[in-house]
Amino acid sequence: MSCSGAGNRPKKTVAPNRQQPYRAAKRPRFSGPAAEPQFPPEIWEHIFRFIPAWQLPQLRLICHHWNAVISGSPSLMDRCDVRIDASRLNRQMDQHYVPANLPPLVTQLVVRKFTIVSCDHWWPEFAQRLKELQLMYCTMTVDVLYGMLRWTPNLRRLVLYGTKLSGTAEPDFQLDRLTLLVVCCVGYEDNSRNILDGFERVFPRLEDLRLKNNSMPTNILQSIRTLQNSLQYLTLLSYPNVLDELSELQQLRLKMLGLDVDVQRDDLAPWTKLCRMQPLLENLTMSSSCIHVLRETGRLLPRLKTFTLTVRNQMVASFLETMPRLEYLEISGCYDLISFRNYTTPNLERFVLETIETEDLFQYLQRSPRLRQMRLNNCKLGYCEAVTANLPNLTLLILDDLNCHPNSWFSLLAHSFNLEELTLVYLRYLDNATMRKICKMLKHLKKLSLLRMRYLTDYSANHIIQHCRALEELEADYPFTEAALVRIESARNIHVKRPRARSDDEDDEEDDDD
């Protein structure tokens, strides 16, 4: 079980002796129960509240006392996902199976890769406290699923991922507290069956419905119609006539809508009708390359703050002038040319650009004074692109596989002097000398990730140690050696994350997805 969470080497920089007492005292190493301060459980519980959720399982392994403190604290256990994984030798959960060492106060449970036949002998008592249940890559009948849910009166969130269902059953219970249902890659022996059939009666107060199945029966809207009075957030993949059918739901008032639908010029009438029916919409995910559709979208949705757009052709982003309240903007495509020209988004705080070609991006971003977070992934920027004005509010930046002149991304870093989190992935021409300049410029950097950097060597470890005085966490892989990572880790109180090796289970999961 686990919880879910090129330059010259400076002459004066030497690897510290890890045996020196003052060096060892600076590192947060746990030496076991013998070194544990004698605090009462209430003090330990208060201390552990400041620990990130992903570190709590590590603390439980230190000693029996810490395990008892965490496992016995409802507030700490509320932050943990406890997992029950099927083994390669036993993938069946039946009347003979009893999970070992389950903490008594579990509220979030993940069950993975089981064929679930029965769990009546341990589940009814255990499930009473559950607030979140995830069934991943499991196989079961609908009757068994209802039998499990019947014993979860406090359940708020249900996730079905890669699950295979069979059979039919009529529910005779309701879960009034459940507000989130995620159905992703769920298979049914009868492909024409409505996956939500029965769920709309079990979850009468459902607020957030996320349907991400590749095969979506057309009668799915019958269930959505039953839930329309309570739904506020809806995510759907495309199916025939989805725009027409959604626009007919008179009581549906959404705050968030995610549609995997390419809205074209011919869809303008049903699309505008749907937008008029949803005046409260603040968060929208859609696909379209028709500028007329996009401009009408902004005009009809005056509250829009979060916009995620997939494009399939080049365009001028003139729709931005109809969306003045945007705080989050994400645009992705297939190396389609996007021009931002002189348009501005004054309230923009977070920006994502993925697989897009553009020649005037930085000029647009400089007209967004509130920008705090930005991710550029697999984009091609203009040869002359450069940042010429400071971005004082930018604290998080991710640059992943950019195709541009190195002066372009370096100018962005040079004008982002308040960065606290920086991720650099496969940046061409980033060498040790440039890394030294970056470390000297970014004095507030707390988290740094350097991945797939072919021109960096262990010399950059010296620059990180010498100049990144505020650094708390480093993630790095090849070509950094383990010795360099240990040197960084031991020099100061820096948590070094190594790339996690892929497990056999993850490979199996990819096969299951296929």
N, C-alpha and C positions, 0 to 999 in steps of 0.2 A: 504494500500500500504506500502511496505517497500523496503529498498535497500539491493540489493545483490552485492556486500559486492565481643625398651623398655629400656627407660632409666629414670633417675630421673629428675624431673622437676627442672630447675635452680631456686635457691632461689630468685635471684634478678629480675627475669622476671615477671612482673605483667601486667595485662590488663590495658592499659591507659584509663584515663577518657576522654571520647569522648566529654565532655562539655568544656574541657580546650581550650581556644582560640588558643594557639599555635598548638594544635593537629588538630583542625578543619582547620586551615590555610594550612596545608600540604596536604589536600585531595582535589582532583580536582572535587569539588561538585559545581553544578550550582544552584544558588539560585534564578534564574529568572531574568526578565528584570530590576528589580530595582537595581541589583548589576552589570549590564552590563557596562563595560567601554565605553565611548562615542567615539569609533573609527569610521572612515568613512568606507563604505562598501568595499573599495579596500583593506584596512588593514585586515578586517575580512576574506575576500576571500583569502588573502595571508596566514593567520594563518591556515585556514581550509585546505589548501593544504597539511599540514603536518599531518593531522588527517587520520588514516586508514579509508578505504572506508566503512567498516562495522559500523563505529561509526557515519557516516554522518547522517543517519536517526534519530539517537537519538538527534543530535544537532538540527535538524529541528523541533523537538518537544519542544525545550526549550522556544522559543518565536517567535513571528511573524517576527521580524527583522532578526533573524538568518535563519529562513525558507526562507525569501525573498532573502537573500544573496546567500544561497546555490542553491535554485531553479533558480535564475537568472544568475548563473555562468556557462557558457558552459564547462569550464575545470573541475569544480566539478561534474556537472551532467554527464560528460563523464565517471566518475568513479562509477556511481550508476546503479544498476538494479532496475527499478521501476516495481512493480508487480501489476497485476490486477487479483484478485482471485474471482472465482465464489462463491457465497454464497450457503448455503444449500437450501434456498428458491428460488433462481433464478440462474439457471445454463445455461440459454439461452441468447446469445447475438444476439439481433435482432434489428429491426428499432426503438424499444422503449427503448433500453438500451443506456445510456450515462455514461461513467466512471466519477466518481466525483473527483475533486481536482487533476487532472493530471498536474504536473509542465509543463510549456510551452517548456522547453528546453530538454526534455527527449530524450536521444540517445540510451538507452538500455532498452528494454521492455520485461517482462515476462508475458504471458497470460496463466492462469491455469484453467483447468477443466470446460471450457465453451463448450457448443454446439453452434458453431458460424454459424448463419444463414445469418446475414447481419450486416455490420458496416459502410455502405456508408455515413451515415449522419455525422459522426465525424472523421472517419479514414483518408480520403484523405488529409486533412490539417495537422492533427497531425503527420502522418507517414513520412512526408517529411524529417525530421531531423534524423530519426532512422538509427543507425549504426548496431545495433544487435537486433534480434527478436527471442524469444524463445516461442514456442507453446507447452505447456506441458499438456498432458492428455486432449487434446481438440478433438472435433469431428466436422468434416466439409466436404464439398465436395471439390474436386479439383478445381472446378470453383470458389468457395469462396476464397480458398487459393491464386489462381492466382489473384483474384480481390484485395486482401490485398497487395500482393507483388508488384502489378503494381504501387502502390503509394509510394514505398520506393526506390527512385533513389539513395540514399546514403548508402543503406544497404551493410555492409561488412560481416556479420555473420548471418547465419540462423540455428536454432536448432529446430528439430522436435523430441519430446520425448514423447513416449506413445500416440501419436496422431493417431486417426482413420480417414482414408480417404475413400471417396466413389466417384463414378461417374468418368467422363472423361471430359477433356477440352483441347483446343489447345491454347497455349500461343501466344500472339501477341506483346510481349515486351521483353526486355533484361535488366538485372541488371549487368552492366559492372564492378561495383566496388566490387561485392560479391566474396570473396576469400575462405570462409569457409562454408561448409555444413555438418551438423551432422544429421544423420538419425538413431535414436535408438528406438527400440521397437515400430516401427510404423506399424499399421495394415491397411490392405486394404481389402475391401469387396470381391475383386477378388484376391485370394491368388496367382494366377499365374501372376499377372500384375507386370511389372517392375516398382518398386517404383520410379526410376529415370526418367521414361519416361516423356519427356517434360522438365525436369530440365536442361538437357545438353544444351538446346537451350536458356533457361532463364539465365544461368550462364556461359557465354562463356569463362570467365577468372578464373574459379575455380582453386584454388591451393591446397586446403586441403579438402579431401573428407573422411568422417568417417562413414562407414556403419556398424551398430551394431545391425542388425535385426536377430532374430532367424530363420526366414524363408527368404531365399534369392533365388529369381528366377534365373534360369540359364542364362536368357537373360540380366542380369544386366551388363554384360561386353560390350554389345552394347553401352550403355551410357558411360562407362569408355573409350571405344575406341574413342568416339567423343571428350572426354575431355583430352585425353592423352598429347596433346601438352602443356597444361597449368598446369597439375597436378604435384605437387612436393611431396605431402604427401598423403598417401593412407592407410586406415584401412579397412579390410574386414574380415567377418566371412567366415567360410569354406562353399564351395559348390563343386559339382563334377567338376573335371578337372580344378580347378582354377589355378593350377601351369602351366598347358599346355597353357591355354588361356592367362594368363598374360605374359608369355614368348614370345607370338606372337605379342605383341604391340611394334612395331619398334620405335615409337616416344616417348614412355614413358621413362622419365628420373627422377627417384625419389630420394629424399633425405631421406625420411622416409617411411618405409613399415611395416605395422602391419597385420599379418596373423594369424587367429585362425585355423591353419592347423598343424597337427602332421606329420612332414616330416620324413618319414621312409627310410630305405635303398633302397627300391624299387622305391622311388621318387627321387633318386639321379640325374638321367639324366635331368628331367625337372627342378629340383631345381637348379642345377649348370648352366643350360642354362639361367634361370631367373636371377641368380646372375651375370652372365657375361653381361647380358643386362642392368644391373643397377650399373655401376662402380662408380656412385656418391653417393651411399647409405651410409649414416652416422648413421642412426637410424633404428634398426631392432627389431621387436617383432615376435617371432616364438615359436613353440613347436617341440621338437625332443629329443630322447634319443639315437640317433645313433651318436656315436663319429666321425665316418667318415664323415657324413653329416655336423657336426658342424665344423670340421677342414677344410673342403672344403669351408664352408661359410666364415671363417676367411681369408683363402687364396685368395678367389675371391673378397672380399670386403675390400680392404686395407684402406679405409677411415673410417671404422666403429668405432664410438665413443660411441654409446649408444646401449646396447644389453640387451633385456628382453627375458628370456628363461624360458619355462615351460618344466619340465622333468617328465617322468613317470616310470623311472627305475633308479637304482643306476648307478653311473658312476664315472670315474676319469676325472677331468676337464682339460684334456690335450689340449682342444681347445683354452685355454687362451693364449698359446704360439703363436697362429696364429693371435691374436688380440691385438697387443702391444699398439694400440692407444686408447683403451677403457678408457673412462672417467666415464661412468655410467654402472653398471652391476647389473642386477636383476635376481635372480634365484628362482623359486618357484616349488613346487612339492606336493607329498603326503607322506611326511616322507621318501622320498627316500634318500639313503646314497650317499653323494657327498664327494669325496676326492680331496683336493686342492694340496696335496703333496708339491713339491718345486716350483710350478708355481708362476709366479709373474705378476702383472699388474702395471707397474711403474707410469702410468698416471691416475690411478683410483682416482676419487674425490668423487663419490657417490656410495653406495653399499646397496643393499636390498636382504635379504634372508628370504624366507617365506615357512613354513611347510617343512623344510628340516632337515635331520639328518647329522651331520658332526662331525669329531673328530680332525680336524686340521685347523679350521677356523681362529683362532687368529694368528697362525703362518703366514698364507697367508696375513692377513690384515696388519701385521707388516712390510711386504715387499711392502706396498703401502704408501709411505711417504706423498703423496698429499691428502690422504683421509680427506674429510671435513664433510661428512654427512653419517650416517649409520642407517639402520632400520633392526632389527632382530625380526621376528614375528612368534610365534608358532613353534620355532625350538628346536631340541634336540641336545645339545652339549656334547662333550666327557667329561667324569668325570674328567679328568686331564687337561682340557682346561684352559689355563691361559695366560694373557697378561704379557709379561716380558719387553717390550720396550715401551717408551712413544709414544703417538699419538698426537703430538703437534698441528696439523692442524685440528683435529676433533672438530667441533663446534656444531654439531647437532647430537643427539643420541636418538633413540627410541628403547626401549626394551619391548616387548609385549609377555607375557606368555611364558617365556623361561623354558625349561625343562633341568636343569643343576644344578651342585653344586653351592651354593651361592658364593663360592670363585671365581668362573669363572666370573660371571658378576661384582662382586665387583672389581676384578683385572682390568677389562676393565674400570670401572669408575675411579679407582685410577690412571690410566695412561692416562686419558683424561682430564687433568687439565685445558684446555682452553675451555671446553664446555660452550656454551652460551644458548643452548636450550636442555632440557632433558625431555623425556616422559617415565615414568615407569608405566606399566600396569600389574597387577596381577603377581608381582614378588614374588615368594615363599621365605619366611623367611626374608623379609625386615621388620625389626622392628624399634622401636624408637631409639635404640642405634646405629644401622647401619645408620639410617637416619641422626643422628647427625654427624657421620663421613663424610657422603656424603656432607652435608651442609658445613662442615669445609673445605673439599678438593676443592670444586668447587666454587672458589671465583669470577669467571666471569659469573656465571649463571644469565641469564636475564629472561628466561621463563622456568617454571617448571610445569609438569603435573603429578599428582599422582592419579591413577585411580584403583579402585578395590583392594586396599591394605588392606587385612584383619587384618594384624598384627600392623598397625599403629594406634596411638590414638592421642588425642589432644595434647599430650606432644610434638609431632613433630612440632606442630605449633610454639612452643617456639624456637625450633632449627632453624626453617626457619627465624623467626624474628631476632634471635640473630646473625646468621652466614651468611645468604644469603643477603649481603649488596647491591649487584648489581641487585637483583631481581626486575623485573618490572611487571611480570604477573604470576599468579598461577592459575592452574586449578585443582580442587580436588573434590572428592565425598566421599561417605561413606568409612571409618567410621569417617571422620572429621565431627564434629558438626557445626551447623551454627554459634554458639558462637565463635568457634575457627577460622572460616573463617573471621568473622567480626573483630576479634582481629588482624589477619594478615593484613587485609585491612586497619585498622585504625592505625596500628603501623607505617607504612611508606607509601609512594606513590606506592602501589602495587594494580594492577587491578586483582581482584579475579573473576574467571569464574566458575559459578556453572553449573553442568550438566543440559542440557536443556531437559525438559520433552517432551515426544512424544505427538504430536497433533493428533487429529482425522483425519486431512487431510493426515498426513504421513501414518497412518494405512490404509486409503483409497487407497493411492498410491501403497502400497504393494499389496492390492487386485487387483488393476488395472494391476500391473506387472504380477501377476499370470494369 
